[in-house]
Amino acid sequence: MIDMFRRRFISVMVILLLIISGCNNRQETSSTNEAGDQVITIRAQTFGDEQTRIQNLEEAAKELNEQLKAENKKIQVKLETSSFDGSWEEYRRQFILAFKSKNEPDIFLTGHEDIAWLAKGDYILPLDELKDSEAYRDVYPTLWESVTWNGHIWGALQDTEARPIFYRKDVLKQLGWTDEEIESLPEKVKNGEFTVDDMTRVAKEAIDQGLVQWGILHRPVNGPEFHMIAKNFGAQLYDPKEDKLVFDKEAILESLRYFESLTQKEKVTPESMTSMEWKNVHQMMIDGKALFWYGGIWNIFNYMDQGAEFDYLMENFGFTLVPATEKGGTPMTLSHPIVHTVSSQTVHPDLVIRLLELVAKPEYQAKHSVETFHLPIHERGSEVEQFKNDEFLSQITYMLDYTTFLPNHADFNKYGDAYFNAIQSVEIGKKTPEEALKDMEVQIQNDLGDTIIIK
């Protein structure tokens, strides 16, 4: 609790300092070094604890300076970096305040779903040239969708991931599954032979036999996995032609019935799931007290941070796509690419873009992926030996062929809040799926008005 308050205090102080320092003239971003070169300052901000994003930018800046020397240009780049330690909401707010005071970073790293409001508010520059650049030539094609809004590219892809189902192989073994059956589960999911109903059935068997305390766990707080589940039940969330969100009532109702089944009927998921602590949820999976987990590939990092050994995790966990809802259906996952955006007020966009092209190099992609359990944005990154030799990541990359994304819409967070409220009310048994759906519709109509299509 103390750490939480300390982080929030630091975040507030950072925001205040940005406002106070706003009197600085943004044009004053260059100086001259002893060699007579013009030294141009580029500022980059990232989010969270994953320091390789900063380290890779720093290495790329060194390469850029070497290139500028080789080109006989009397220019050098000085990169100033910072990493924000607070909530995503605070992170976004401090960028807006800094932008208004002309003190924002030139490079602002964020989740792809922020692109719409950043672009709509003229906070960032379009980066269409990246799609045709050599540095991004072999980006996995589906990933471009995540940085596209209003017909333009607005972000330089930094990394991506997938959200698989984690399953305890040792528990399935105790249920009587053979080694072959356990290892072939991902293939059966790919072929539509094993569905979400099968997952619930197996989870129930494991509980009934006393092998686990819970059968299926999902994230305890609002977030992308819930929308992945809705999309798995066929929900359309966004109409890009109209640039409007979509409230797909029939599909959302089916997803709410699924959450009701997990918690109230089959009781394979605790009804208090949405009020649990992250560390406790992770620990249940580490300790083998739960069978299935709607997770993200970076959770391996979380598990190791809580004391689990990598070899233990690889021995006892398997990973598969989210099963289809019907036999013969197509499984899925969801990715949440992290992207670098470029401030519309940057003084040297040409140098900033060159830096972002360099940081996309395969070796940087592989290093970040392996150290933080993410996936590279392009094929060359997945072909680096460091990545290919990673026992976990190399078996996950295929999931990008089945991935989907959150909508790039300025008001999607409001929609997400309404959906999470509905899920929570159903899981604790306060409302039926039908009641929760009706209340959700009222909430999104109040919050979103004519910016949402009721389907």
Buried (B, 14 or more C-beta within 10 A) or exposed (E): EEEEEEBBEBBEEBBEEBBEEBEEEBEEBBEEEEEEBEBBBBBBBBBBEBBBBBBBBEBBBEBBBEEBBEEEEEBBBBBEBEBBBBBBEBBBBBBBBBBEBBBBBBBBBBBBBBBBBBBBEEBBBBBEEBBEBEBBEBBBEBBBBBBBBEEBBBBBBBBBBBBBBBBBBBBBBBBEBEEEEBEBBBEBBBBBBBBBBBBBBBBBBBBEEEBBBBBBBBBBEBBBBBBBBBBBBBBBBBBBEEBBBBBBBEBBBBBBBBBBBBBBEBBBBBBEBBEBEEEEBBBBBBEBBBBBBBBBBBBBBBBBEEEBEBEEBBEBBBBBBBBBBEEEBEBBBBBBBBBBBBBBBBBBBEBBBBBBBBBBBBBBBBBBBBBBBBBBBBBBBBEBEBBEEBEBBEBBBEBBEBBBBBBBBBBBBBBBBBBBBBBBBBBBEEBBBEBBBBBBBEBBBEBBEEBBBEE
